[in-house]
Amino acid sequence: MAAIADTTEAESQYLHVLSAFLAMEPVESVIAFARECSGGSLTESVQRFLWEICVKAAANGNTSYAKKLLKKLITEVELEKSEVLDEVYEEYALYMSAASKEDVLVKENIRITKFISFLFPQGLYNHPSCPSSRKLIVPLQCSLNMLEGDTGCSVWPSSLFLSEFVLSYPELFTDKSCFEVGSGVGLVGICLAHVKAKKVILTDGDLLTLSNMKLNLERNHLNYEDELLKQQGEAESSRVKCIHLPWETATDSELSEYRPDIVLGADVIYDPSCFPHLLRVLVALLRRPTKRDNGSLETEGRRSPAVAYIASVIRNADTFNAFLTLVDQMNLSITDLTEELKPPYELLPFMHSYNRSSVRLFSISSR
């Protein structure tokens, strides 16, 4: 996205407007950021930026969203009793003329593209995960409606939190073998690749979600190894691997092959019926190295014990307490690290829909 890459520091407020638009934040948030660019009013220059830079240059086919933004912009400017740019009216008229076709596509639950822009504050030029532009822009194909049985193709708050965590503490993941359960759109995995994890293993139990995740890896210029297409005995060719892994059917022998240093999971604590399967998977992945008959450790057994980092929004206390009970029964230890390791930098300042304070971070390890 050349438009966002060329934005200078002096235009940081406009950068927030464009980033909010690209992430398809609620149009009210985009308008609110736009007002901050001009002291509270939707001036002609602000309208022109929304029309020319956001809608015309960066809509990326998300026409329904662009139409909503234009409608909101016109309404707000008229309420101010200010003059709406002719170009804004004309652009809205074009979208309205295509409304019937768009309505059909919406009903078919099409996928849309969001751009998640991690914006590094000034002073972080030397931070290991900070790009030279101070912007890491991740395009993601997502579901238009997360409530239509397509939850694996949505961007959830915990995946945003876990991504900020990875980018804020790259030293925890660099040169480590990382395994994510329930990878969804692949955002956390893309961030792990950015901080140069030695190996990134992304998994999901839904084949459609897995297919969408692979598309997102390609859009972010990441080569990956497809477990479903790999021939038996074929050598590994990429440090990113995609695996179909339904928790309920995963076997201990299958899981023991991976031996990750770090396991990650975002918003996986939500369905009590899945807890026994999820925790069985975690036990297998976190299992400490066993001793050979002569008492010596296996070659890879000298590494530090594996740890899991789980980010989750606690939506139901009873559900979470049920999870804690099973964690104890499975001989695992869990620690709340939210205050100790919460991301120190707000890398998504434009995302009003993302309530970082609602997410908690836990570490889980074998006893």
N, C-alpha and C positions, 0 to 999 in steps of 0.2 A: 504494500500500500504506500505508493510514493507520496500521497497527500499527507499521511500522518508522519512519515519518515522525515519529511522536509520541514516540519513544524519546528520553530525555534523556541528557545526558553522564554523569550519575551511574550510568546503567545500561549503560555501554559493554560490559561483559562479556556482558550479555544481548543486546546488539545483535549481538555476534559470533555468539552462538548462533543468533539468528533469521536473520542473513545467511547463515550456513553452511547452515541448513535450506533457505532459499529458493534457494540455489545448488545444492542437492542434493549437497552434499559427502558423503563416506562417513559413514554413521551413527556410526561410531566417533569421527570428528572432532567431530560435533555433541555427542555425549555428553561428550567430553573438555572442550569449551568450557563445557558446562553444569556440569561439576564445578568449574571455576574460579570459577563464580559463588557457590559456597557452601563454599569451603575444601576441596574434594575429595570431598564427599559429595553424593549425589543426594537432597537434602532434599525435603520435601513442596512447598515453594515452587518449587523447581527443576522438579519433576515437573509441577506445575500450569502453569508457564510453557510447558514443552514440549507439554503436552496442549492448553492453552487458546489460547495465542498462536501456536504453531507449527502443530500438527496441525489443530485445529479452525478457526482463523482464516485460515491461510495455506497449506493443503495444495494448493489450486488444482487439484484433480483428480488430483494425482500420488499416487494411493492406494497403489500398490505401495511407493513410497518411504516414505510415512507409516507403513505397516504394518511395514516393516523397522525404522524408528526406534522404534516402540512396543515391538516384540518385544525389541530390544536394551535399551531402557530397563527393561523388566520384568525381564529376565535380570540386568542389572547391579544393580538395587535388591535383588533377591532374594539375589544373591551377597553383598551387604553385610549381609544379614539384617535389612534395614529393611522398612518397610511400604510396599507399593505402593498408591497412591491408587486408590480404587474406580473413579473416573472413567477412569483409565488402563486398567484391566482391561476396563471396559465398552466403551471406544472400540476397543480391540484386538479384542474379540469381534465388534464390528460389521464391522471390516475383514476378519476371518476369514470371516464369513458371506458376504462378497462376493468371496471369494478365487477361486472358480472362474471367474467372469466376468472378473476382472482378468487371470487367467492367459491367457485367450483373447486379450485385447487386447494383452498383452505379446508373444505369439507373432506377432501381426500387425504388430509393430514400430511401435507408435504413437508419435506425437510427444508430448513433455512440455514443460512450461514451466519454465525456470530464470530466476531473478532474480539478475543479477550486480550487487552493490552495491559501488560504489567509495566507500570511507570516507576522507574527508580528515582528517588529524590536526588536533588543536588548533593554533591559531596560523596556519592557512592561510586565514583568512577573506578576506583580500585577494588571494589567489591568483586569477588571471583565470578559471580553470576550476572554482573551488570554488563549489558552490551555497550558498545561504544556510543550508541545513540541514546542510551538510557531507556530504551523501550524494547520490550520483548512482546511481539505481536503474534498471537496464536489463532489462526483461523480454525473454526470447528463447525462441522455440519451437525446440526442438532434437530431434535423433534420440534415441530411447531407447537405441539400440545402435550406436555408431560403427563396429563391426566388421561390420555387415551391409550394406556397400556404400552407406552413407549418411554418408560422412566429411564431406561439405560442409555437413551440418547438425549438426555437433558443435562444441563450444567447445574449441579447442586451446590449449595453453600459450602458443604464440607470438602468438596473437591477444590473449590477456590481457596479455602483455608489451607488445605494440605499442599496445594501448589505454591502458595505464599511461603509456607513453612520450608519446602524444599529449596526455593530460591533464596530464602533468608539465611538458611544454614547449609550451604552446599558442602561444607566440610564433612557433614554427617553421611553424605551419599556419594561423593566423588570416589571413584575406584571401588565402589561396593556393588555387590550383586543384589538387585532390588526386585522384589516380587509383589505385584499389586493384585489384590483380590477385588473383583467387581470393578473393573477399570472403566466401564461406561464409555464416554466419548474419547477417553485417552489423554485428557489434559494433564493429569499428574505424571503420566509416563513421558509426555513430551517435555515437561519441566525436568524430570530426572535425566533425560537424554541431554538436555541443555547444560546441566551441571556435571556432565561427564561421568555418570554412573557406569561402572564397568560392564554391567549387564542389566537390562531392563526387561522383565518378564511381565507382560500384561495379560490378564485373564478375564473372562466373563462367561457366564453360563448360558447366555442367550446368543444364538448364532447371528441374528439380525444386528444386535448391538455390536458383536465382534466385527461384522462386515463394515459397519459404519465407523468403528474405531480404526480399522485398517485404512479406510479412505482418509481419515483425519491425519494419520501418520504420514501418508503420501503427500497430503496438502502442506504438511510442515517439513517436507523434504527429508523424511526419515525412512531409511531402508529398514525393513523388518523381515523376520523369518516367520513364515506361515506354517504352523505346526500341522494344519490339516493337509497341506500340499507337500510337505517334506517327505522325501523318500527314506525308507528305513536304512540306517547306516550312513546317511548323508551328513557331512560335517556342518557345523554351525557357520553361517556366513554373515551374521549381523549381531550387533549387541542388543537389538530390540527384538523380542520374540512375542508373538501373539498366540494365545492358547485358549481353546474352548474348554472351560473347566466348570461344569455344574458341581456345586459343593456336595450334593447328595450322592453323586456317583464317583467322586474322586477317590482313588485308592491310596493307601499308605505307601505302597511300593512306587506308584506314579509320582507322588509328592516328594518322596525321599530323594528323587533324582536331582531336584533343583537346588537344595542346600543354600538358600539365600542368606545374605548377611542381614537384610532388612526386609520386612514385610510391611506393606502399606494397605490401608483400606479407608475409603471415604463413604460415610453414610451407609454403613453395612449393618448397623444395629437398629433395625426397625421392625423386623418380622420374627416373633418368638418361635415360629415353626422352623425357621432357618437356623436358629442359634446352635443346636447340636451339630449340624453339618458344618457350619462356619467354624466353630471351635475345634472340631475334629481336624479340619484342614489346617488351622493355626497350630495345633499341637504337633502335627506332622512336620510342618515347615519350621517350627521353632525348636524341634527336638535336638538336644545336645548330642555331639558325636559319641558314638559307642566305641568301646575298646575291643581290640582284636583279642584273639585267644591268648596271645603272649603278653597282653596287658598294655601294649602301646597304642597310642591314638592313631586313627586313620590320618592319611597325609593332609587332608583339609581340616582335620580336627583341631589344629592349633589356633584357628581363628577365634575371635571373641564370640560369645554366645549371641545367637540371633535375637533380634528384637522386632516387635511389630509396633507401628505407629498407626493408631486408628483415630480418625477425626469424625465426630458425629454431633448432630443436633439432638439433644435429649427431648423428644416430643412427648413422651409418656413415661412417667417415673416408674410405674409398675413394670413396663416393658424393660426398662434399663435395669431395674433391680433383678428381674428374672435373668438377664444376661450376666450380671455380676455373680449370681448364685451358681450358674453353670460354669463360669470362669473358675470359681473356687473348686467346684467338683472335678474339673478337668486338670487340676493341679497346675494352674497358671497363676501368675501374679499380674495385677493391673495397677497402674499408677496414673493419677491425673496430673498431666504435665502442662496444663493450659496456661497457668501463670508463669511457669518457669521457662517454657519454650514457645510462647505465642510469638508469631512473627513480629519482629521489632519495627519493621517498615511497612507502612500502608501502601502496598503496591497497586491497589485497585481503588484509588480515591474517588473515582467517578461512578462507582457502582453503588448507588443508593439502595438497590434491591438486595445487596449482600450485607447481612448483619453479622459481621465478624464475631461480635460478642456472644452470639447464640451458639457458637461452635466450641466444643471441648475437644482437647487432644489427650489421648491416652497412650501409654506404652504397655504392651503385654509381652511377657516373657515366661519361659519355663522356670519352675521353681528348682 
